[in-house]
Amino acid sequence: MTGSIAENLAKLRQNVPDTVRLIAVTKTFPSKAIRAAYDSGIRDFAESRIQEALDKQEELQDLPDICWHFIGHLQSNKAKKAIAHFPWIHTCDSLKLAKRLDRLAGELEKTPKLCLQVKVLPDADKYGWTLEELWSDLPEIEKLSHLEICGLMTILPMGLSEEEALGGFEKLRSLRDEIQNHPDYNFNLPELSMGMSADYPLAIKAGATMIRLGRVIFGER
Ligand SMILES: *Cc1c(COP(=O)(O)O)cnc(C)c1O
């Protein structure tokens, strides 16, 4: 992409239905870039490192209606800061982390909105539940009362064909449907956080409700 942030967003809006929440991923980009996207109407911003995000939040205090999303792997010693400073955490990737977030949310009297991160395809480099692991942890997850579990999230492995990527996203949607319709559980999971610059059209096709875009808006990192 060679356009300005405003031009890139204008182009993107032609390809993204209004019903899909467009989250601008600003890791490594400066606060100035966030302001430019804000001026073009974006209110959802995502960061993947706590300290980097807190520095930018500090610089952007004059923009109080920004909704911040955390999308990085969350180390347990940063969990408290994540809850304090991010209304959304997309990357709850283990039962251990979920339990910790639940306890801290109770202490802080917050109810963070969460997605459960799932590895729909084998990927040694990624965090998240496999499908089998998630099914077996569901009874414990259901007991966590301080979290608002809103949906599922995935990051696909690199180097897939379009067909494989579409299949991966559809797998996340089916999993969501199965969990939601399962008679033993009482989950309400409207959100599917899936799709990045390289694959968001496929994610939208498969039913994404939140897409996380960095490079198509801000240029290469
Ligand atoms: C960096 C990142 C994105 C955005 O990736 P782009 O290729 O810049 O669109 C989306 N989701 C997660 C979890 C990321 O870490």
The ligand as an ORCA input file, in Angstrom:
! r2SCAN-3c Opt
* xyz 0 1
  C       0.042     -7.752     13.744
  C      -1.253     -8.437     13.937
  C      -2.342     -8.205     13.093
  C      -2.281     -7.271     11.893
  O      -1.434     -7.808     10.922
  P      -1.273     -7.050      9.499
  O      -0.619     -8.057      8.655
  O      -0.431     -5.855      9.770
  O      -2.642     -6.677      9.063
  C      -3.541     -8.836     13.369
  N      -3.669     -9.677     14.404
  C      -2.648     -9.943     15.231
  C      -2.856    -10.883     16.361
  C      -1.406     -9.337     15.028
  O      -0.388     -9.608     15.857
*
